[in-house]
Every structure is written in C-alpha cells, then in structure tokens.
Amino acid sequence: MRIAVIAGDGIGQDVTAEAVKVLTAMGEVYGEPLELEPLPWSADHYLQTGVTLPPDGYDMLRQYDAVFVGALGDPRVPDNRHARDILLGTRFELDLYVNYRPVRLLDERLCPLKGRGTADVNFVVFRENTEGVYVSIGGRFKAGTEDEVAIQEEINTWKGVNRIIRHAFAYAKAHGLTKVCMADKSNAMQQGHALWQRVYKEVAAEYPGITATHQYIDALAMFLVKDPGQYEVIVTNNLFGDIVTDIGGALQGGLGMAASGNLHPGKTSLFEPVHGSAPPLAGRNLANPMGAILSSALMLETLGRLDEARAIEDAVKAALMAGETTTDIGGTLGTREVGDAIVRRIRRPVEE
Ligand SMILES: NC(=O)c1ccc[n+]([C@@H]2O[C@H](COP(=O)([O-])OP(=O)(O)OC[C@H]3O[C@@H](n4cnc5c(N)ncnc54)[C@H](O)[C@@H]3O)[C@@H](O)[C@H]2O)c1
C-alpha cells in the first residue's frame, strides 16, 4: 500500500516523524510494509517556490491508498493560503465528506472530569466535512467601514446531509452500537436544519435496532461535559462538529491525544491528528505524538488492517499506563522518546 505523507508545518513535522516510525515498525512486525512517500507541501515549500501544491496535486493524492497529514499553519503565511489549498482543498476535491473523530479516553487519569473513567468517554463523532459554513460562499460589502456587511452562507444539501447521517447509522450497526444522536440548531436555524431533521428521521426509520435521539448543539455541548457516557455515535454538521470535537479532545486528555480521519468510503482518505501546528512547540521535542500515532491507527483500520490498528492502540495505551508520555499529559519524555516507547511496545511481542 502507498501512503502519501505530508508532515506540513510546525509540530506537524515532529509528530509525523513519530507516526512514520510506528508505521515502519508495524510493517516490519507484520511483514506487510507500507510505502510511505513524503510530499514536501508546507509553508516552507510555499515560501520557497510560491506553490502550495502542484496543479495535478489532487490527482496525485488520488493515486495513493491513503494520505497522512501532520498539521498545516504558519505565522509567516498569515492568510493561511497553503493550508487552505492543501488541507481544505483536499477535503473538498477528494470529496472527503466524513470527518471521523473517535473520542476515547485511554487512561482515566487524563480525563479533566471529576469521577469519570474510560467507560464514560467512549464515543465517535461524525462531522459533515464538505458543506456547512466552511464552503466560503458569501462576501463583504463596504468592507472596512462602519457600514460593513459580511455574509457567510451555510450550505446544506440533501445529498450531503443524507450521506453523513447514513454513514453514522451504518457505522453504528457495523460496530454493534445501538445509539445515534444528531445535533443541530433547528430551533433557530429553521431552514437548513429542518433538512437535517427530515433526513435524520427518514434514515433512522431504516434502523429499528438503533435508538436515534436528537439534541440541540448547545445542549449537547453541556451534556458532553456533564454526562458524556450517554453517547455512542454523534452526527452533526461541519461547524458544530469542529467545535464539539475540541471538547472531545479535552475529554481524552487534550488536543495532543485526538485522532481523526477525513473519509470518502472506498476512496483515498486522509488521516491527521486533530491539533494544529502549535508554532511555539515546533522543533523542540515537546509535542505529544500520540494523536498523530492514533491517527495512523485509524488509517490502518480504514485500510482493513484491523490487527495492526489494534496493536498501535494497545501500544499507545500501554505507554500511557506506564507514564511514558510528554509533559502536556503529565509525563517527562520528549516527542521522540514517546515515539520510541510506542515502537518498543509494538516490537516486543515478536521479540519475546
Ligand atoms: N488540521 C490542521 O492542520 C490544523 C488544525 C488546527 C489549527 N491549525 C493551524 O495551526 C496553527 C496553530 O493553531 P492553534 O494554536 O489555534 O491550535 P493548535 O492545535 O496548534 O494548538 C492549540 C494548543 O494546544 C496545544 N497543543 C496542540 N497540539 C499539541 C500536541 N501535539 N502536544 C502538546 N500540545 C499541543 C498547543 O500548545 C496550544 O496551546 C494555526 O496556523 C492554525 O490555523 C491547523
């Protein structure tokens, strides 16, 4: 299998190096090496060449079995143009409509909620990834004056809403889960979110074995903190999903722990940690690589290499239990040492 690796900017470089180490070790242990092909697309590359990604860049990515990304974002590119082209562009061009963000607490010591354990924080968020307010339709009139009008449209199509809701139910059924919760703001956003309501009810009717509930997004944000144990699968739109998965990241121990996939089922998909490029930490051996490494496990899971995905998760969990972690989650190790600790745990079963 061929994987495009875009380490990107800032700590994206640091954490991707560790994910690559882990994936290389997996290939050696399981005897099915991945071809990991680095692509230089980043702020550095853009500043040196003026090119964010080549004209055939999206077609190039389609030739790979999957794409792995570290993070994109650099203060030297204030309009974030390269990140928009490389990351958002790939989401749109490859039609990666499912943003798959598992929220799984691996060690109860990492949970900021009092008295909550691993059983209380174990759910999956499916965020619609190609529509909503992120399509950048709108404009500014009389910009820079006191008469300025700024319009940012939210796009909801039947096709887009239908396919993400269907994906959430299909995932629940395939994984033996019985609860799906859809979150919208249909009480206030009475046009677009009425579509979510209608489609959700129609799709839910096809899954009698699954309890389909609905919460307004503000209530869901509150319940994620108060009672996260009630959720198995959450499905929501692009903006709300972006926000609630940061709450999810916090419930797991912080952004450094959160993994994600941007999927078009059956086609080339993209995997990345939820966090950004955290410029103040970049190149200092401080970034937590676990979110990136867990994202590589999601990639293997999606590619059907389930045993390897589980082995990575187990190795991360074992490293956490042993306190082999970076300082953001209470440890004393650096980025590279955490990567080494996880690789050691992956190799150990074979060596013993
Ligand atoms: N998917 C992406 O590539 C992505 C996502 C979010 C932000 N960004 C970009 O990243 C840049 C920085 O954004 P930001 O500061 O808002 O978000 P960020 O995720 O980079 O950092 C937010 C906070 O979390 C901490 N943090 C994040 N990841 C960590 C890790 N692996 N280990 C330890 N601590 C970690 C940072 O120290 C910081 O305090 C911006 O240019 C932004 O546009 C990119």
PDBQT file of the ligand as one rigid body, heavy atoms in Angstrom, charges set to zero:
ROOT
HETATM    1  N1  LIG A 401      -5.632  20.379  10.899  1.00  0.00    +0.000 N 
HETATM    2  C1  LIG A 401      -4.716  21.320  10.958  1.00  0.00    +0.000 C 
HETATM    3  O1  LIG A 401      -3.709  21.251  10.282  1.00  0.00    +0.000 OA
HETATM    4  C2  LIG A 401      -4.940  22.468  11.891  1.00  0.00    +0.000 A 
HETATM    5  C3  LIG A 401      -5.885  22.404  12.920  1.00  0.00    +0.000 A 
HETATM    6  C4  LIG A 401      -5.985  23.478  13.815  1.00  0.00    +0.000 A 
HETATM    7  C5  LIG A 401      -5.165  24.589  13.674  1.00  0.00    +0.000 A 
HETATM    8  N2  LIG A 401      -4.280  24.619  12.634  1.00  0.00    +0.000 N 
HETATM    9  C6  LIG A 401      -3.311  25.736  12.477  1.00  0.00    +0.000 C 
HETATM   10  O2  LIG A 401      -2.285  25.552  13.450  1.00  0.00    +0.000 OA
HETATM   11  C7  LIG A 401      -1.788  26.833  13.852  1.00  0.00    +0.000 C 
HETATM   12  C8  LIG A 401      -1.839  26.961  15.366  1.00  0.00    +0.000 C 
HETATM   13  O3  LIG A 401      -3.221  26.936  15.771  1.00  0.00    +0.000 OA
HETATM   14  P1  LIG A 401      -3.731  26.869  17.269  1.00  0.00    +0.000 P 
HETATM   15  O4  LIG A 401      -2.649  27.366  18.177  1.00  0.00    +0.000 OA
HETATM   16  O5  LIG A 401      -5.049  27.514  17.319  1.00  0.00    +0.000 OA
HETATM   17  O6  LIG A 401      -4.013  25.326  17.543  1.00  0.00    +0.000 OA
HETATM   18  P2  LIG A 401      -3.013  24.151  17.928  1.00  0.00    +0.000 P 
HETATM   19  O7  LIG A 401      -3.796  22.886  17.924  1.00  0.00    +0.000 OA
HETATM   20  O8  LIG A 401      -1.815  24.185  17.082  1.00  0.00    +0.000 OA
HETATM   21  O9  LIG A 401      -2.586  24.469  19.436  1.00  0.00    +0.000 OA
HETATM   22  C9  LIG A 401      -3.553  24.758  20.456  1.00  0.00    +0.000 C 
HETATM   23  C10 LIG A 401      -2.987  24.439  21.830  1.00  0.00    +0.000 C 
HETATM   24  O10 LIG A 401      -2.849  23.051  22.026  1.00  0.00    +0.000 OA
HETATM   25  C11 LIG A 401      -1.514  22.689  22.336  1.00  0.00    +0.000 C 
HETATM   26  N3  LIG A 401      -1.220  21.509  21.521  1.00  0.00    +0.000 N 
HETATM   27  C12 LIG A 401      -1.702  21.233  20.293  1.00  0.00    +0.000 A 
HETATM   28  N4  LIG A 401      -1.211  20.079  19.857  1.00  0.00    +0.000 NA
HETATM   29  C13 LIG A 401      -0.388  19.614  20.802  1.00  0.00    +0.000 A 
HETATM   30  C14 LIG A 401       0.437  18.463  20.919  1.00  0.00    +0.000 A 
HETATM   31  N5  LIG A 401       0.504  17.536  19.936  1.00  0.00    +0.000 N 
HETATM   32  N6  LIG A 401       1.166  18.306  22.024  1.00  0.00    +0.000 NA
HETATM   33  C15 LIG A 401       1.105  19.199  23.017  1.00  0.00    +0.000 A 
HETATM   34  N7  LIG A 401       0.347  20.310  22.976  1.00  0.00    +0.000 NA
HETATM   35  C16 LIG A 401      -0.392  20.508  21.869  1.00  0.00    +0.000 A 
HETATM   36  C17 LIG A 401      -0.669  23.899  21.913  1.00  0.00    +0.000 C 
HETATM   37  O11 LIG A 401       0.424  24.107  22.761  1.00  0.00    +0.000 OA
HETATM   38  C18 LIG A 401      -1.622  25.036  22.047  1.00  0.00    +0.000 C 
HETATM   39  O12 LIG A 401      -1.602  25.524  23.366  1.00  0.00    +0.000 OA
HETATM   40  C19 LIG A 401      -2.641  27.877  13.127  1.00  0.00    +0.000 C 
HETATM   41  O13 LIG A 401      -1.939  28.272  11.962  1.00  0.00    +0.000 OA
HETATM   42  C20 LIG A 401      -3.884  27.107  12.736  1.00  0.00    +0.000 C 
HETATM   43  O14 LIG A 401      -4.510  27.627  11.581  1.00  0.00    +0.000 OA
HETATM   44  C21 LIG A 401      -4.126  23.586  11.770  1.00  0.00    +0.000 A 
ENDROOT
TORSDOF 0
